[in-house]
Amino acid sequence: MTRDANDQGLLLRNARVLDYFPPDLAGAPAPRVETVDLRLRGERIVERGPDLTARPGEAERDLDGRTVVPGNIDAHHHLYSSLAAGMPPPRVRPRNFQEILTEIWWKLDRALDADAVRMSALAGAWDAVRCGTTLVFDHHSSLTCVGGSLDLVEEGLAAVGLRGCLSYEVTDRGGPGTRDTTLAENARYLEKCRDREDGEVPRFRALAGAHASFTLEDHTLRELADLCDRFETGVHIHLAEGDTDRLICQERGWPDPLERLDGFGLVRPRSVLAHGVDLTPLDLQTVEQRGAWLVHNGRSNMNNGVGRAPVDRFPERSCLGTDGLDGNMWGELRTSFYRGHEGGRGPLNHDTARRLWLGGYRLARELFGEPFGTLDAGAPADLVILAAGQSTPLEPDNWLDLVLFGFHPWDIDAVLVGGRTVWEPGRAAPYDPAACREAARRTWDVMRGL
């Protein structure tokens, strides 16, 4: 059993360490692989090198060459959908993405009560950590339980031990009263995160949240821009998730989604724009020029049939999310890579896969101000230890191929966040499974009546 670094420290010996952002004296950062010892104390890695000497009271574990990698980052998730598997099907089969929203997902988020919100976050965080994910950018919605809902999501993540950057999906689809309530929830949580001191390494951060351009009136976009200005942050929003966003904007006499958001100053540094399936080359250029982040959610795009995103043309500041399906980032990258080759259309090559994978850590660095993605001294002790049965060796020139093809959730021996073991084989879920199933049944019963 892996002991926590907070109990007088932890010395991991003989670790085969993959470091995505090592210091490079030549100036060109490149992932590094080497066998070293790691000393963990408090929430950080405090020393790294060969043949480190154990200190009094310090726990030791000889990894015997096992692979250790930084914890994975999910840049766009919906933990509120964690209780969706097995939910009642829509009465009429949806014919397009707009009907998928109205007949499935918008019914789910209206059916969630406070207990179901908390249970969804718990169950979703537990799924994520078992896949090696240690930080989640969550985009929440629960229209009949708005006030305090981000605290419930935070509670679920904290109970599992994960970090999170949280936001609430502001929308006008529930009328001005609901809109004002969702704006207030974002403002409340942004202020909470601004004023808190939550440990040696920040556990939680916030963004202003919004659903998508086509569900937001001009007044609401101005309010969101004011909120971003007030807290010096960006917006977490769906953008061009298929052509629905653009077509409905056109029907209402609005500019195309990217142009509209940009006109209100919401395409800015620290903004997280999810999907980007229906963006033009000029749109992509604007995203890059404004310094916003674009998040690819390949499996969700396939599931909803919204089209194939032009990921081979995504800007440098791009990364990966799971959009509520799960927290399996290795699976997300792998499936997107395969999909990029299907039919021979503009394959998602290794360079694009590398950019998307490392982008999640760069985004986390920007929002949290911490060097995520490295396992050098001073970095947060957020890491994944793989089991001893790895069948092929990790070398400096094959790390991406192992991320793409060789690393799997079932290979994980332990996950640490801030030096504490938050998952290892045999650890029980931090919630009552029967109570979670009951929350799901209750949510589904409400959905049937909507």
JOVEN-V825450 format. One record per residue. N is the residue number from 1. OMEGA is omega in radians with two decimals (NA if undefined). Layout:
BEGIN
((N,OMEGA) (N,OMEGA))
END
This chain:
BEGIN
((1,-3.12) (2,3.11) (3,-3.11) (4,3.12) (5,-3.08) (6,3.10) (7,-3.14) (8,3.10) (9,-3.14) (10,3.09) (11,3.07) (12,-3.09) (13,2.99) (14,3.11) (15,3.03) (16,-2.88) (17,2.98) (18,-3.08) (19,-3.06) (20,-3.07) (21,3.13) (22,3.00) (23,-3.08) (24,-3.06) (25,3.12) (26,3.05) (27,-3.11) (28,-3.12) (29,3.09) (30,3.13) (31,-3.06) (32,3.07) (33,3.08) (34,3.09) (35,-3.06) (36,2.97) (37,3.09) (38,3.07) (39,-3.13) (40,3.06) (41,-3.03) (42,-3.11) (43,-3.02) (44,2.88) (45,-3.05) (46,3.13) (47,3.14) (48,3.11) (49,3.13) (50,2.97) (51,3.08) (52,-3.13) (53,3.13) (54,3.13) (55,-3.12) (56,3.11) (57,-3.08) (58,3.06) (59,3.11) (60,3.00) (61,3.09) (62,-3.11) (63,3.04) (64,3.07) (65,3.12) (66,-3.13) (67,3.04) (68,-3.11) (69,3.03) (70,3.09) (71,-3.09) (72,-3.12) (73,3.05) (74,-2.97) (75,3.07) (76,-3.09) (77,2.99) (78,-3.13) (79,-3.13) (80,3.12) (81,-3.07) (82,3.12) (83,-3.04) (84,-3.06) (85,-3.13) (86,-3.12) (87,-3.08) (88,3.11) (89,3.10) (90,-3.12) (91,3.11) (92,-3.11) (93,3.14) (94,-3.14) (95,-3.11) (96,-3.07) (97,3.13) (98,3.12) (99,3.01) (100,3.11) (101,-3.03) (102,-3.05) (103,-3.11) (104,-2.93) (105,3.13) (106,2.99) (107,3.11) (108,-3.05) (109,3.04) (110,-3.08) (111,-3.06) (112,2.97) (113,-3.04) (114,-3.14) (115,3.13) (116,3.07) (117,-3.14) (118,3.13) (119,3.10) (120,-3.14) (121,3.10) (122,-3.08) (123,-3.14) (124,3.09) (125,3.11) (126,3.05) (127,-3.08) (128,-3.07) (129,3.11) (130,3.04) (131,3.10) (132,3.13) (133,-3.07) (134,3.13) (135,-3.06) (136,2.94) (137,-3.02) (138,-3.07) (139,-2.89) (140,3.01) (141,3.04) (142,-2.87) (143,3.06) (144,3.08) (145,-3.03) (146,-3.08) (147,-3.13) (148,-3.07) (149,3.13) (150,3.02) (151,3.12) (152,3.07) (153,3.11) (154,3.13) (155,3.13) (156,3.10) (157,-3.10) (158,3.14) (159,3.08) (160,3.13) (161,-3.08) (162,2.99) (163,3.13) (164,2.93) (165,-2.91) (166,3.06) (167,3.09) (168,-3.13) (169,3.02) (170,3.13) (171,3.05) (172,-3.04) (173,3.08) (174,-3.14) (175,-3.06) (176,3.12) (177,3.11) (178,3.12) (179,-3.11) (180,3.12) (181,3.14) (182,3.04) (183,-3.13) (184,3.12) (185,3.06) (186,-3.11) (187,-3.14) (188,-3.07) (189,3.05) (190,3.13) (191,3.11) (192,-3.11) (193,3.13) (194,-3.00) (195,-3.00) (196,2.92) (197,-2.96) (198,3.03) (199,-3.13) (200,3.05) (201,-3.09) (202,3.09) (203,-3.05) (204,3.04) (205,-3.08) (206,2.95) (207,2.94) (208,-3.08) (209,3.09) (210,-3.09) (211,-3.13) (212,-3.08) (213,-3.01) (214,3.05) (215,-3.06) (216,3.07) (217,-3.13) (218,3.14) (219,-3.11) (220,3.10) (221,3.07) (222,3.11) (223,3.12) (224,3.11) (225,3.10) (226,3.12) (227,3.11) (228,3.13) (229,-3.09) (230,-3.09) (231,3.10) (232,-3.10) (233,3.12) (234,-3.13) (235,3.02) (236,-2.94) (237,2.96) (238,3.13) (239,3.02) (240,3.06) (241,-2.96) (242,-3.06) (243,3.14) (244,-3.13) (245,-3.10) (246,-3.06) (247,3.14) (248,3.06) (249,3.12) (250,3.12) (251,-3.10) (252,3.10) (253,3.13) (254,3.00) (255,3.06) (256,-2.96) (257,-3.10) (258,3.12) (259,-3.12) (260,3.12) (261,3.13) (262,3.13) (263,3.09) (264,3.09) (265,-3.09) (266,3.05) (267,-2.93) (268,3.01) (269,-3.13) (270,3.05) (271,-3.13) (272,-3.07) (273,-3.01) (274,3.00) (275,3.14) (276,-3.10) (277,-2.98) (278,3.13) (279,3.10) (280,3.05) (281,3.11) (282,3.06) (283,-3.12) (284,3.10) (285,3.12) (286,3.11) (287,-3.13) (288,-3.12) (289,-3.09) (290,3.12) (291,3.09) (292,3.12) (293,3.11) (294,-3.04) (295,3.09) (296,3.14) (297,-2.94) (298,-3.07) (299,3.08) (300,3.10) (301,3.11) (302,-3.09) (303,-3.11) (304,3.08) (305,-3.05) (306,3.13) (307,-3.09) (308,-3.13) (309,3.13) (310,-3.01) (311,3.11) (312,3.11) (313,3.10) (314,-3.13) (315,-3.10) (316,-3.10) (317,3.13) (318,-3.06) (319,-3.01) (320,3.00) (321,-3.12) (322,3.03) (323,3.04) (324,-3.10) (325,3.09) (326,3.10) (327,-3.06) (328,-3.07) (329,3.05) (330,3.11) (331,3.13) (332,-3.14) (333,-3.09) (334,-3.10) (335,3.10) (336,3.12) (337,3.10) (338,-3.11) (339,3.12) (340,3.14) (341,-3.07) (342,3.12) (343,3.08) (344,-3.11) (345,3.00) (346,-2.99) (347,3.00) (348,-3.01) (349,-3.09) (350,-3.14) (351,3.11) (352,3.12) (353,3.11) (354,-3.11) (355,3.14) (356,-3.09) (357,-3.12) (358,-3.13) (359,3.13) (360,3.12) (361,3.11) (362,3.07) (363,3.14) (364,3.09) (365,-3.11) (366,-3.06) (367,-3.08) (368,-3.12) (369,-3.13) (370,-3.07) (371,3.07) (372,3.12) (373,3.03) (374,3.03) (375,3.09) (376,3.12) (377,-3.12) (378,-3.11) (379,3.00) (380,-3.14) (381,3.08) (382,-3.00) (383,3.12) (384,3.06) (385,3.13) (386,-3.09) (387,-3.03) (388,-3.01) (389,-3.14) (390,-2.94) (391,3.13) (392,-3.04) (393,3.02) (394,3.14) (395,-3.10) (396,-3.06) (397,-3.11) (398,-3.04) (399,-3.10) (400,3.11) (401,3.09) (402,3.04) (403,-3.12) (404,-2.95) (405,-2.94) (406,-3.10) (407,-3.11) (408,3.12) (409,-3.10) (410,3.09) (411,-3.02) (412,3.10) (413,3.11) (414,3.02) (415,3.12) (416,3.03) (417,-3.09) (418,3.10) (419,3.14) (420,3.09) (421,-3.13) (422,3.01) (423,2.97) (424,-3.11) (425,3.11) (426,3.14) (427,-3.12) (428,3.06) (429,-3.09) (430,3.11) (431,3.10) (432,-3.10) (433,3.13) (434,3.11) (435,3.11) (436,3.12) (437,3.11) (438,3.08) (439,3.10) (440,3.13) (441,-3.14) (442,3.11) (443,-3.13) (444,3.11) (445,3.11) (446,-3.14) (447,-3.11) (448,-3.12) (449,-3.10) (450,NA))
END
